[in-house]
Amino acid sequence: EIVLTQSPGTLSLSPGERATLSCRASQSVSSNYLAWYQQRPGQAPRLLIYGASGRATGIPDRFSGSGSGTDFTLTISRLEPEDFAVYYCQQYGSSPTFGQGTKLEIK
Amino acid sequence: EVQLLESGGGLVQPGGSLRLSCAASGFTLSNYAMSWVRQAPGKGLEWVSTISGSGGTTSYADSVKGRFTISRDSSKNTLYLRMNSLRGEDTAVYYCAKGGISRFDLWGQGTLVTVSS
C-alpha cells in the first residue's frame, strides 16, 4: 500500500496570499496518478487536480498541481475566502489511498 | 444534472447489517467504475470498495474485506454497498464516487452510518 504524507497539517494564511501544500508518497506513484481534493465543512470532497497537474472541470486557474514520482505539490496562487478548507491528496495507481489532509485556515 | 444521491444510512447495533444505495442521474452508472469512500467523524478519507465498469471486477479495502459487498443494478442506475458484521470502527459518512482505479470526479453528498449499542 502506498502511504501518502501531507504537510503541513495546518496552514494559516490570509486571503490574497499564496498557499503551498505538499504530498509525499512512500513509493513512486505510477504514471503520476495523483489527485487533489478540496473539502469544505459539511460538504463532500471536490476534485481539483488529477494526473498531478491537470485541472478538473470548472476549477479556477489559481489552483495548480505539480510534481512527479514521490513528491507532489498543490499551489493556490491567491487565496480567496472560499479556499479555506481541508485538502487531500490521493493516489490511484494501485488500490486508492488518501493523505491525512491539510487544513488551510484563515490567519 | 449529473449527480449521485446516497441513502440507507442510520443507526445499527454492532454485528448488524445495512445496505447503502447510491442513485445516479445524468449519466449511465454502468459505463464507469464506481466506488465507496468513507470518512469517520473528524477524520480523513478512506477508500472502501470499487466495482469495475463491466461489473466483473470488485475490490475492497482490507478493513472491510469479507464483510462488505459492492454491487449495482443497471436497470435502476443504482450502486449498492451491503455491510455485514458491522463494528464501531465502521461508523462514518459513506460517500459514493464515480471512478475507481482513477480519480473520483463526482461525489454524492454522503450518508451517515452509526454503529452503536
Interface residues (C-beta under 8 A of the other chain):
Chain A: Y33 A35 Y37 Q43 A44 P45 R46 L47 Y50 G51 A56 Y88 Q90 Y92 G93 S94 S95 P96 T97 F98 G99 Q100 G101
Chain B: S35 V37 G44 L45 E46 W47 T50 S59 A61 Y95 G99 I101 S102 R103 F104 D105 L106 W107 G108 Q109 G110
